[in-house]
Amino acid sequence: MIRIREISDPDLKARVIAKLAEWRGLPESQVPEWFELDDADFTDLLMEIRADEEGRGDDYDPRM
């Protein structure tokens, strides 16, 4: 498990909050710092952030 407040890189923290807010349909200000993600969810979130940065579509899955 990882809590958002445990992410030390401010840029990564902001991108994680933005993606999590997008997934949950919330404004970024509504995502609390104490929010926890399990390892699998955090990995999926990081893969989504990377895909967004690289401009990949939704049909790309590196596990396949």
C-alpha positions as CSV (number, residue, x, y, z in Angstrom):
1,M,0.0,0.0,0.0
2,I,1.1,3.5,-0.7
3,R,-0.4,6.7,0.5
4,I,-0.3,9.8,-1.7
5,R,1.4,11.8,1.0
6,E,4.3,9.3,0.9
7,I,5.2,10.2,-2.7
8,S,8.2,12.5,-2.3
9,D,8.5,13.7,-5.9
10,P,6.1,16.7,-6.2
11,D,5.7,16.3,-10.0
12,L,4.8,12.6,-9.7
13,K,2.5,13.3,-6.8
14,A,0.6,15.9,-8.9
15,R,0.3,13.5,-11.8
16,V,-0.9,10.7,-9.6
17,I,-3.5,12.9,-8.0
18,A,-4.7,14.1,-11.4
19,K,-5.0,10.6,-12.8
20,L,-6.7,9.3,-9.7
21,A,-9.2,12.3,-9.9
22,E,-9.8,11.4,-13.5
23,W,-10.5,7.8,-12.7
24,R,-12.8,8.6,-9.8
25,G,-14.6,11.5,-11.6
26,L,-13.6,14.0,-8.9
27,P,-11.8,17.4,-9.0
28,E,-8.2,17.1,-8.0
29,S,-8.8,19.1,-4.8
30,Q,-11.1,16.4,-3.6
31,V,-8.4,13.6,-3.6
32,P,-7.1,13.5,0.0
33,E,-3.4,13.1,0.8
34,W,-4.2,10.1,3.0
35,F,-5.7,8.2,0.1
36,E,-4.2,4.7,-0.2
37,L,-3.6,2.6,-3.3
38,D,-2.6,-1.0,-3.2
39,D,0.4,-2.1,-5.2
40,A,-1.6,-3.3,-8.2
41,D,-3.7,-0.1,-8.4
42,F,-0.6,2.0,-8.1
43,T,1.1,0.1,-10.8
44,D,-1.9,0.5,-13.1
45,L,-2.0,4.2,-12.4
46,L,1.7,4.6,-13.2
47,M,1.2,2.7,-16.4
48,E,-1.6,5.0,-17.4
49,I,0.5,8.0,-16.7
50,R,3.3,6.7,-18.8
51,A,0.8,5.8,-21.6
52,D,-0.5,9.4,-21.5
53,E,3.0,10.8,-21.7
54,E,3.9,8.5,-24.7
55,G,0.6,9.2,-26.5
56,R,-0.5,5.6,-26.5
57,G,-4.2,4.7,-27.1
58,D,-6.5,2.8,-24.7
59,D,-6.0,-0.5,-26.5
60,Y,-2.3,-0.8,-25.6
61,D,-1.5,-3.2,-22.7
62,P,2.1,-4.0,-22.1
63,R,1.2,-7.1,-20.2
64,M,-0.1,-8.7,-23.5
